């Protein structure tokens, strides 16, 4: 069985995409608590994050 390079690259890119999307979605629900706790605006939080 040969190693299929294009398939491996596509799989890794898809995995990286889903990991970043899960990371973005995991932070979104707690943004109001973060802005209240640290007294920062959404703009400042977005620039720093």
Buried (B, 14 or more C-beta within 10 A) or exposed (E): EEEEEEEEEEEEEEEEEEEEEEEEEEEEEEEEEEBEEEEBEEEEBEEEE
